[in-house]
Amino acid sequence: MAHAWYRCQSLTAAAEQLRGKDQLAALSKAFAAAKEQSEPNRVVTVASWPVGALAKVNPQLASEWAAELVTIADTEPHNLRRAHALQTLAFKTSPYPEVLGLVTPALAVALLGGNGPRIDRVIRDTFELVRSTHPHLLRELALHHKANQQQQKLLASLPGAEI
């Protein structure tokens, strides 16, 4: 497959069937393919696949890759695109708190830098992930959400919130 996006996904799927050095080699190739993308949000989004697969077997190396992806995401000038890319990375690494914890602060920054219903949706969709690693960021995210019934639900879910 010529397109880096699909090559990355295919290599990741194949790597999940392998073990040991062969698996790591395939995941490394997948990660390299992802980095061939020309836009930062696309690099981070597709590279989330091999990072998530790697986290199952080598959380330390997955953390290094995730940190690199957060740095790449920081170069994305559009907050919503950055937020969507980091959201994908957060979902793929959610079972691994040590990896997820590297992603959620950058995700919060991207969300707080944007506005609108699509940002509000990402806030709602990732609120529990942020809670699991950086609960001190929740109030600011909830308050950044448009004032409506959904925001009230977010605020009510905060520790010490009166219902």
C-alpha positions as CSV (number, residue, x, y, z in Angstrom):
1,M,0.0,0.0,0.0
2,A,1.4,3.3,-1.1
3,H,-0.5,5.7,1.2
4,A,1.2,6.1,4.5
5,W,-2.1,6.2,6.5
6,Y,-3.3,2.8,5.3
7,R,0.2,1.4,5.5
8,C,0.4,2.4,9.1
9,Q,-2.9,0.8,9.9
10,S,-2.1,-2.4,8.1
11,L,1.3,-2.7,9.7
12,T,-0.3,-2.2,13.1
13,A,-2.9,-4.8,12.5
14,A,-0.2,-7.3,11.4
15,A,1.9,-6.4,14.4
16,E,-0.9,-7.3,16.7
17,Q,-0.6,-10.9,15.5
18,L,3.1,-11.0,16.1
19,R,5.2,-11.3,19.2
20,G,8.6,-10.1,20.4
21,K,11.1,-8.5,18.1
22,D,8.9,-9.0,15.0
23,Q,6.1,-7.2,16.7
24,L,8.3,-4.3,17.7
25,A,9.8,-4.1,14.2
26,A,6.3,-4.0,12.6
27,L,5.1,-1.3,15.1
28,S,8.2,0.7,14.4
29,K,7.5,0.6,10.7
30,A,3.9,1.6,11.3
31,F,5.0,4.5,13.4
32,A,7.5,5.6,10.8
33,A,4.8,5.4,8.1
34,A,2.5,7.6,10.2
35,K,5.1,10.2,10.3
36,E,5.2,10.4,6.5
37,Q,1.9,12.3,6.7
38,S,2.2,16.0,5.8
39,E,-0.2,17.4,8.4
40,P,0.5,17.2,12.2
41,N,-3.1,16.2,13.0
42,R,-2.9,13.3,10.6
43,V,0.4,12.1,11.9
44,V,-0.9,12.0,15.5
45,T,-4.2,10.5,14.5
46,V,-2.9,7.5,12.5
47,A,0.2,7.0,14.8
48,S,-2.2,6.5,17.6
49,W,-2.8,3.0,16.3
50,P,0.7,1.7,16.8
51,V,1.1,3.6,20.0
52,G,-2.0,1.9,21.4
53,A,-0.8,-1.5,20.3
54,L,2.7,-0.9,21.7
55,A,1.3,0.2,25.1
56,K,-0.1,-3.4,25.6
57,V,3.4,-4.8,25.5
58,N,5.9,-2.0,26.2
59,P,4.3,0.9,28.1
60,Q,7.7,2.6,28.5
61,L,8.4,2.8,24.8
62,A,4.8,3.7,24.1
63,S,5.2,6.6,26.5
64,E,8.2,7.8,24.5
65,W,6.2,7.6,21.3
66,A,3.2,9.3,22.8
67,A,5.4,12.2,24.1
68,E,6.8,12.6,20.6
69,L,3.2,12.7,19.2
70,V,2.2,15.4,21.7
71,T,5.2,17.4,20.5
72,I,4.0,17.0,16.9
73,A,0.4,17.8,17.9
74,D,1.7,21.1,19.4
75,T,2.7,22.2,15.9
76,E,-0.9,21.9,14.7
77,P,-2.1,25.5,14.6
78,H,-5.8,24.7,14.5
79,N,-7.1,23.9,17.9
80,L,-10.0,21.6,16.8
81,R,-7.7,19.5,14.5
82,R,-5.2,19.3,17.4
83,A,-7.9,18.3,19.8
84,H,-9.3,15.6,17.5
85,A,-5.8,14.1,17.0
86,L,-5.1,14.1,20.7
87,Q,-8.6,12.7,21.4
88,T,-7.7,9.7,19.2
89,L,-4.4,9.3,20.9
90,A,-6.1,9.5,24.3
91,F,-8.7,6.9,23.3
92,K,-6.1,4.5,22.0
93,T,-4.0,4.8,25.2
94,S,-6.9,5.0,27.7
95,P,-6.2,1.5,29.2
96,Y,-2.7,2.6,30.1
97,P,-2.7,5.5,32.6
98,E,1.0,6.1,32.4
99,V,0.7,6.7,28.6
100,L,-2.6,8.5,28.8
101,G,-1.3,10.9,31.4
102,L,1.1,12.3,28.9
103,V,-1.7,13.1,26.5
104,T,-4.5,14.6,28.6
105,P,-2.7,17.9,29.5
106,A,-2.0,18.7,25.9
107,L,-5.6,17.7,25.0
108,A,-6.9,20.1,27.6
109,V,-4.8,22.9,26.2
110,A,-6.1,22.3,22.7
111,L,-9.7,22.3,24.0
112,L,-9.3,25.4,26.1
113,G,-7.8,27.2,23.0
114,G,-10.9,26.5,20.9
115,N,-14.6,27.3,21.0
116,G,-17.8,26.0,19.4
117,P,-20.0,23.0,19.4
118,R,-17.3,20.6,18.1
119,I,-14.9,21.6,20.9
120,D,-17.7,21.2,23.4
121,R,-18.3,17.7,22.0
122,V,-14.7,16.7,22.4
123,I,-14.8,18.1,26.0
124,R,-17.8,15.8,26.8
125,D,-16.3,12.8,25.0
126,T,-12.9,13.0,26.8
127,F,-14.0,14.3,30.2
128,E,-13.7,10.9,31.9
129,L,-10.3,10.3,30.4
130,V,-9.1,13.6,31.8
131,R,-10.7,12.7,35.1
132,S,-8.7,9.5,35.2
133,T,-5.3,11.2,34.9
134,H,-5.6,15.0,35.6
135,P,-8.8,15.7,37.6
136,H,-7.6,19.1,38.5
137,L,-8.3,20.2,34.8
138,L,-11.9,19.2,34.9
139,R,-13.5,22.4,36.3
140,E,-11.7,24.6,33.7
141,L,-12.9,22.3,30.9
142,A,-16.4,22.2,32.2
143,L,-16.5,26.0,32.5
144,H,-15.1,26.3,29.0
145,H,-18.0,24.3,27.6
146,K,-21.0,26.4,26.4
147,A,-23.4,27.2,29.2
148,N,-26.2,24.7,28.8
149,Q,-27.7,21.5,30.3
150,Q,-24.7,19.5,29.2
151,Q,-22.3,21.9,30.9
152,Q,-24.4,21.5,34.1
153,K,-24.0,17.8,33.9
154,L,-20.2,18.1,33.7
155,L,-20.1,20.6,36.6
156,A,-22.4,18.3,38.7
157,S,-20.0,15.4,38.2
158,L,-17.1,17.3,39.8
159,P,-16.0,16.3,43.2
160,G,-17.7,18.4,45.8
161,A,-20.4,19.5,43.4
162,E,-23.8,20.1,44.9
163,I,-26.6,18.4,43.1
